Amino acid sequence: AEALGKIGKPAVEPLIKVLEDENNKDRAVAAEALGKIGDARAVEPLIQALEKSDVFWVTDEGLNHEIIFALGELGDKKAIDTLCSKMEIDEGYYDWQSCLLDAVGKIGDPGAAGFLVDALCGYYDDEKIIGLWAGDALSALKNIGEPAVDAVTTVLYGCGGETFSNRDSWEVLNETIGWLRE
């Protein structure tokens, strides 16, 4: 898969086939290569590969991380629903969730602003983990820009008091609203 990735666009179809392989390491390398190549033909197969992954166990974490990263690099809004559905709580598996928020931000879909505000507030699977991914969510919202202002403003009046417990956090949020309007 790694050698195919160096070939570029002619290797997209063979790399897509590798996504169906049994070997997670090969699949991860193929996903990484597809993200770097940047061909839109890879979007649907990557979405399907991510949807097949019900649980983000340690053995799949590298694979899922690469699929999520590739979807962010490809920047197709078709991936948003699947990415947002994978923001699950699993004790100890926070690296891929940070990658997921980054991918949603790279795609920059204004329709994901509500999801990102929930992440900013710390809501995941009806649980609340205050501030765990707030920085990642703020960065993703910044990538969306002006269309995210209304969603971010709800944080100030909604969950803001619980999420932002100190003055510095409020200043960061206000700065973010300024960034969104630039």
C-alpha positions as CSV (number, residue, x, y, z in Angstrom):
1,A,0.0,0.0,0.0
2,E,2.9,2.4,0.8
3,A,4.4,1.9,-2.6
4,L,1.1,2.4,-4.3
5,G,0.7,5.7,-2.5
6,K,3.9,7.0,-4.0
7,I,2.4,6.4,-7.5
8,G,-0.3,8.9,-7.0
9,K,-3.7,9.1,-8.7
10,P,-3.2,5.9,-10.8
11,A,-3.0,4.0,-7.5
12,V,-6.3,5.2,-6.1
13,E,-8.4,2.2,-7.2
14,P,-5.8,-0.4,-5.9
15,L,-5.6,1.5,-2.7
16,I,-9.4,1.5,-2.3
17,K,-9.3,-2.3,-2.6
18,V,-6.7,-2.4,0.2
19,L,-9.2,-0.7,2.5
20,E,-11.2,-4.1,2.3
21,D,-8.1,-6.1,3.4
22,E,-8.0,-8.0,6.7
23,N,-4.7,-6.4,7.8
24,N,-5.4,-3.2,9.7
25,K,-1.9,-1.9,9.2
26,D,-2.2,-2.2,5.4
27,R,-5.6,-0.6,5.5
28,A,-4.2,2.3,7.6
29,V,-1.3,2.8,5.1
30,A,-3.9,2.8,2.3
31,A,-6.1,5.3,4.0
32,E,-3.1,7.6,4.7
33,A,-2.0,7.4,1.1
34,L,-5.6,8.1,-0.2
35,G,-5.7,11.2,2.0
36,K,-2.4,12.4,0.6
37,I,-3.3,11.8,-3.0
38,G,-6.5,13.8,-2.6
39,D,-8.7,12.1,-5.2
40,A,-12.4,12.4,-4.6
41,R,-13.0,8.7,-5.6
42,A,-11.7,7.7,-2.2
43,V,-14.3,9.6,-0.2
44,E,-17.1,7.0,-0.3
45,P,-14.8,4.0,0.3
46,L,-13.2,5.8,3.3
47,I,-16.7,6.6,4.7
48,Q,-17.7,3.0,4.4
49,A,-14.5,1.8,6.1
50,L,-15.2,4.2,9.0
51,E,-18.8,3.2,9.2
52,K,-17.8,-0.5,9.5
53,S,-15.7,0.3,12.5
54,D,-18.2,0.0,15.4
55,V,-15.7,0.2,18.2
56,F,-12.5,2.2,18.4
57,W,-10.3,-0.3,20.2
58,V,-6.6,0.0,20.5
59,T,-6.1,-2.5,17.6
60,D,-8.2,-0.3,15.3
61,E,-7.1,3.1,16.6
62,G,-4.3,3.6,14.1
63,L,-6.6,2.6,11.2
64,N,-9.5,4.8,12.4
65,H,-7.1,7.7,12.9
66,E,-5.8,7.4,9.3
67,I,-9.3,7.1,7.9
68,I,-10.5,10.2,9.8
69,F,-7.4,12.1,8.8
70,A,-7.8,11.1,5.1
71,L,-11.5,12.3,5.1
72,G,-10.4,15.6,6.6
73,E,-7.7,16.0,3.9
74,L,-10.2,15.2,1.2
75,G,-12.6,17.8,2.5
76,D,-15.8,16.4,1.2
77,K,-19.0,17.4,3.1
78,K,-20.4,13.9,2.5
79,A,-18.2,12.7,5.3
80,I,-19.6,15.0,8.0
81,D,-22.5,12.8,9.2
82,T,-20.3,9.7,9.6
83,L,-17.5,11.7,11.3
84,C,-19.9,13.2,13.8
85,S,-21.5,9.9,14.5
86,K,-18.1,8.5,15.6
87,M,-17.6,11.0,18.5
88,E,-18.2,8.4,21.1
89,I,-16.9,8.1,24.6
90,D,-14.5,5.3,25.2
91,E,-12.3,5.8,28.3
92,G,-8.7,6.4,27.2
93,Y,-9.2,6.8,23.5
94,Y,-9.0,10.5,23.1
95,D,-6.4,10.9,20.3
96,W,-8.7,9.9,17.5
97,Q,-11.5,12.2,18.8
98,S,-9.1,15.1,18.5
99,C,-8.3,14.0,15.0
100,L,-12.0,13.7,14.3
101,L,-12.6,17.3,15.4
102,D,-9.7,18.4,13.2
103,A,-11.1,16.6,10.2
104,V,-14.6,18.2,10.7
105,G,-12.9,21.6,10.9
106,K,-10.8,21.0,7.7
107,I,-14.0,20.1,5.8
108,G,-15.4,23.4,7.1
109,D,-19.1,22.6,6.7
110,P,-21.3,25.2,8.4
111,G,-23.8,22.4,9.1
112,A,-21.3,20.9,11.5
113,A,-21.2,24.0,13.8
114,G,-23.9,22.6,16.1
115,F,-21.9,19.4,16.5
116,L,-18.7,21.4,17.2
117,V,-20.5,23.5,19.8
118,D,-21.6,20.3,21.6
119,A,-18.0,19.2,21.5
120,L,-17.0,22.6,22.8
121,C,-19.5,22.3,25.7
122,G,-18.3,18.7,26.4
123,Y,-21.3,16.7,25.4
124,Y,-20.7,13.2,24.0
125,D,-23.2,10.3,24.0
126,D,-25.3,12.1,26.6
127,E,-22.4,12.4,28.9
128,K,-20.5,15.6,29.8
129,I,-16.8,15.8,29.9
130,I,-16.0,19.5,30.5
131,G,-13.4,21.0,28.3
132,L,-11.7,17.9,27.2
133,W,-11.7,18.8,23.5
134,A,-12.6,22.5,23.7
135,G,-9.4,23.6,22.0
136,D,-9.9,21.2,19.1
137,A,-13.6,22.3,18.8
138,L,-12.6,26.0,18.8
139,S,-10.0,25.4,16.1
140,A,-12.6,23.5,14.0
141,L,-15.1,26.3,14.4
142,K,-12.5,28.8,13.4
143,N,-12.1,27.0,10.1
144,I,-15.8,27.3,9.5
145,G,-15.6,31.0,10.0
146,E,-18.5,33.5,10.0
147,P,-21.3,30.9,9.6
148,A,-20.3,29.4,13.0
149,V,-20.8,32.7,14.9
150,D,-24.4,32.0,15.9
151,A,-23.6,28.5,17.0
152,V,-20.6,29.7,19.1
153,T,-22.7,32.6,20.6
154,T,-25.0,30.0,22.0
155,V,-22.1,28.7,24.1
156,L,-22.0,32.1,25.8
157,Y,-25.6,31.9,26.9
158,G,-26.1,28.1,27.0
159,C,-23.5,25.8,28.4
160,G,-20.8,28.5,28.7
161,G,-21.0,28.9,32.5
162,E,-20.4,25.2,33.1
163,T,-17.7,24.7,30.4
164,F,-15.7,27.9,30.9
165,S,-14.9,28.1,34.6
166,N,-12.3,30.8,34.5
167,R,-11.7,34.2,32.9
168,D,-9.1,33.0,30.5
169,S,-11.5,30.5,29.0
170,W,-14.1,33.2,28.4
171,E,-11.4,35.4,26.8
172,V,-10.4,32.5,24.4
173,L,-14.1,32.1,23.5
174,N,-14.5,35.8,22.8
175,E,-11.3,35.8,20.7
176,T,-12.7,32.9,18.8
177,I,-15.8,34.8,17.9
178,G,-13.5,37.6,16.6
179,W,-11.6,35.0,14.5
180,L,-14.8,33.7,13.1
181,R,-15.8,37.1,11.9
182,E,-12.4,37.9,10.2
